[in-house]
């Protein structure tokens, strides 16, 4: 296994799109390839909106992470929101040098290099494999990480 983490570009966006579709299905959404190409292509075109990373094993895409830059009123800063992290099932659970950990490290590094002081993320209560990765990351990586419990609300306007 020769893992590399790269920024998603015009050249490799096509490799990320099937993983994005799998991620959307995992969360109960029906993917739309055209909409996904346009939406995630915006990040390729303008990294002021956010950044997407792709994990490659040889020529095969095996994971991705998406960061968005969000304004945080309580601290009057802009932070990085790790909105998405997905690893293909056969690459999950490989510990401190696995795809998920490497994507987390690369995302934290990308955020820090761009001057964003904090990286936040959330996951579903039943995503136990994701929680195991995030808890391990917070325990083992330098810095101050924590698990917090917040209620997430959403509202769909007409």
N, C-alpha and C positions, 0 to 999 in steps of 0.2 A: 504494500500500500504506500503510494507516494502522494501524500496530500498537499495541495497548494490552495491557499486562500487568495482570491483576486477580487478586485472591484468589478462589478458587472459593467460591461461596455456594450456598444453596438454589436461587437463581434461575438460576444458570448451570451447575450440576452436570450437568444433562442434556446440555449441549453438550460437556462433558469426557468423558462416558462412552464415546462411540464411539472417541475417541482412546485412551483407556485400553485398550479392547478391542484396537485395532490394536497398541498397545505390547505387550500380553500375547501376541498372536499372533507378533510379532517375536521374542519370547523363547520360543516354542514352547509356550505355554500356551493352553488353551481358555477364553475368557472366559465368565463367568456374570454377566449384567447385574444380576440381583437381588442377588447377593453383592457385586458391585462397588458398586452403589448404597448398600448398607448399609455396606460397609467404608470407602469414600471419604466417605460422608456423615458418618461419625464425625469426620473432620477438620473438616468444616463445623460440626458441633455443638460440638466441643471442641478449640480450637487448642493446648491444652496437649499434645496427642498429636503434632501436626505441622501442616503447612500445605500447601495445594495452590494452585498458581498456574496461570492459564490465559492463553494468548496469543490475542488476538482480532484479526482483520483485518475491519473492518466488523462484520457480525453473524456471521462465521464463525470457529469455533474452529480454530486452526492449530497449537497446541502446548500442552503442559502440563509442569509440574515438580512433584514431590512432595518435601517436606522432612519428616523425622522428627527429633525431639529424642532423642538417645541419650546415655547415660551412658558416659563414657570413663575407665576405671580408671587408666590410666597417668598421666593428668594430673589426675585427680579433678575433672573438669569435665563439663558437659553440652555436647555439640557438635551441630551440625546435620548430618544425613545427607541429602544430595541423593540420594534413592533412585531417582527416576525423572526422566528428561527425554526428551520425545518431541516431534518436529516432523514434521508431515505431509510426505511426500517432496517435493512440489513447492515447499516453502518452505525446504528445506535448502540449505546451502552458500552463503549470501548474505553471508558475511563478518562484519565487526565490528558491523554494525547489523542482522544477521539475527535471526530468531526465537530460535534457540538461544542466541545471545549475550545477547539481551535477557532471556531467562528465567534464564540464569546470573547476570546482574547483579542481577535482581530477587530471586532466591533468596539471594544473598550479602547483599544489603541487608536483606532480611527477617530473616535469621539475626542479623545484627549489631544490628539494631534491637531484637531480643528478648534481646540480651545473650549470644548464643552465640558464643564466640571463634573457632571453627573450623568450616568447612564441608568435609565429606569426601564423596567419591563414588567409584564404581568403574564399570567397563564391561567388556563381554566383549572378549577378545583380538582377535576378528575384527570388532569394530565400529569400523572405521577412520574413518568419517565422524564418529562421536562423539569418537574420540580426537583428531582434527584440531581439532574445536571446543574440547575441553578444554585441549589444548596451547596453542592460540591464546589462550584465556581466561587461562591462567596466565601467559603471556608478556606480555600487553598490559594486563591490569587491575592497578590498584594493589594492593599487598599482596604476600604471599609465598606463591606456589603452587608445587607440585611434583608430578611424577609419581613414584609409588612402585610397586614391585613386591611384592605380597604374594600368598600362596596363599590362595584362598578355599575353605573346606570347608563341606559341608552334610551333614546327617543327617536322614533322614525317620523319625520314630518311627512305630510301628504305630498 
